[in-house]
Amino acid sequence: MERELALMILSDYERNQTFLNIALNHAFQVQKKDFSKELVTALVYGTIQHRLMLEYQLEPSVKGKRIKLFERMVLLMSMYEHLYMNMPDYAIVNEAVRIVKKKRGRQAASFVNAILRNSFEHKRSLDDLKKEERLSIETSHPLWMVKMFIKQYGFKTCEKILHANNEVPLKSARVNTLKISREALLEKDHRFIASSHSEDCVFYQGGTIAESEAFKNGWVTIQDESSQLVGRFLSPDKGSRVLDMCCAPGSKTTHLSAIMDNTGSIDAYDLYAHKIHLVEDNAKRLGVTNLTTHVGDSTDIHCFEGEYDYILLDGPCSGLGVLARKPEIRYHDSNAMDEIILLQKKLLENAYTLCKNKGIIVYSTCTLNKKENEKQVEAFIKAHPDMHILEERTVLPYELHSDGFYMCRLRKD
Ligand SMILES: C[S@@+](CC[C@H](N)C(=O)[O-])C[C@H]1O[C@@H](n2cnc3c(N)ncnc32)[C@H](O)[C@@H]1O
C-alpha cells in the first residue's frame, strides 16, 4: 500500500515537474484507506534526496536501455530502500516485482527484477572518482553546486552543508505570543520542547503539527528556527510603520505582528493573489490585527516613499538553504539564478526608496549562494553610501539543524 502510493507520488512529481510537498499533499488528500504517512514521506523524500547516488548505482545495469517513467521510479525507490532503509533485498525485489506486474504486466516485471538483482549484487565503488565528484554522488548534489559551495565556503564547510541537507528536518514551530507564552504552551502540551537557541521556537515530538490542538488554536505556527531569527533581526518597535515586501505565506509577517504586539501597522505585499490568501488565513488563525495585505509587484510600489520605519525584504531566491526540506530544488536549472539576482537587486532598490531616513531594512534569503547574499548587499551599499550594515549573519544548516539562512540589517543615514 505505502510503496504503491509512494510510486504514484514519485511518478506524478517526475511527469509534472511539480514540488514534492504538492504531489504528496494531493495524494494524501485523495487517499481514503489507512496508511503510514511517515513511511510514504520517507520513501518519496529519500528517493529524491539521494537520486544521484541511486542513479550512479543503477547505471551499469541500465546503460543503453530505454526505461519508462514508472519503471524508472520503481528502480530508484527500490535502490533507495536497498542502500538506506535496511530492508532485506528479497523483500524489496518481491514488492517491486509485484507492483510492476500489477501496473505494467509480466514483461516489465521481469525486466525490473533482472535489473534490481544485478545492481544489488554489484555495489559500485566511489573510490576512483575525483574528490568533488565523489562528494557530489555521495551526497547527491549536482557537481556545479558542489563546486560553487567549495569556492564560496571551502571544502570542509561545504561537506558539512551537503551532509546536513540530507538529514530529516526537525518539526519546528513558532509560539504565537499574541495568544500564548512559550511557558504556558509547554505547560499545556508536553509534546512541545523549547529550543535553546531562540526565544520563540519550539520543537514538536508528536505527529503532524498542523493536526495538533495548539496549531488549530493559533498558539503555534509552523516555521523553521532560522526563519524565526529574521523577525527578531528586524525587531520593529511597537507602534512603528512596517513594510513587508515579499510576504507570502506570511510566516515572518505574522511574527512581526507578534513582536509589535499588534500595534503600529504592517503593509504586506506579494505578487500573487492566491498567496496573499494564505497570508490572510494565517493572520486570522493567529489573531493578527495590525496588517494590511496588498497584491502587487514590490519593485514597483511608489506610495509612501521614504515613510517606512522598518522594511523586511525576504525576497525570492534560489532556495539553496532549504534543500533538506525541499530536496528537489537541488536539481533545478542553475541558469535561473541570474534572473533571480536581478530581481533581488530591483527589490533592494525599491526598499531604499521606501525606507525613511534612519529607517532599518532587513534583507534576507533562504539561500547560501553568496552572490544572492553578501555580494548583493555589497553592490547595494556601493550604490547607496548612506546605507550602513549594522549586522550580517549566515546560519548554516548544520549549526542549528535548521534551514540555511542569510540576513543583513542595514540602516539609512
Ligand atoms: C521567500 S518567499 C517569502 C516568504 C515570506 N517572507 C514568509 O516568511 O512567509 C518570497 C515571496 O516573494 C514573492 N515575490 C516574488 N517576486 C515578487 C515581487 N516582484 N513583488 C512582490 N512579491 C514577490 C513570491 O511570490 C514569494 O511568495
The ligand as a Gaussian input file, in Angstrom:
#p B3LYP/6-31G(d) Opt

LIG

0 1
 C       10.862000      33.623000       0.191000
 S        9.230000      33.905000      -0.197000
 C        8.705000      34.917000       1.144000
 C        8.442000      34.167000       2.408000
 C        7.762000      35.036000       3.454000
 N        8.524000      36.201000       3.769000
 C        7.495000      34.248000       4.720000
 O        8.284000      34.325000       5.662000
 O        6.481000      33.550000       4.775000
 C        9.318000      35.072000      -1.489000
 C        7.991000      35.618000      -1.929000
 O        8.247000      36.682000      -2.835000
 C        7.163000      36.787000      -3.716000
 N        7.582000      37.649000      -4.850000
 C        8.370000      37.324000      -5.890000
 N        8.567000      38.401000      -6.673000
 C        7.888000      39.424000      -6.105000
 C        7.686000      40.788000      -6.440000
 N        8.239000      41.313000      -7.529000
 N        6.903000      41.544000      -5.650000
 C        6.325000      41.020000      -4.536000
 N        6.489000      39.729000      -4.175000
 C        7.254000      38.945000      -4.931000
 C        6.863000      35.341000      -4.044000
 O        5.551000      35.196000      -4.517000
 C        7.097000      34.654000      -2.700000
 O        5.890000      34.478000      -2.016000

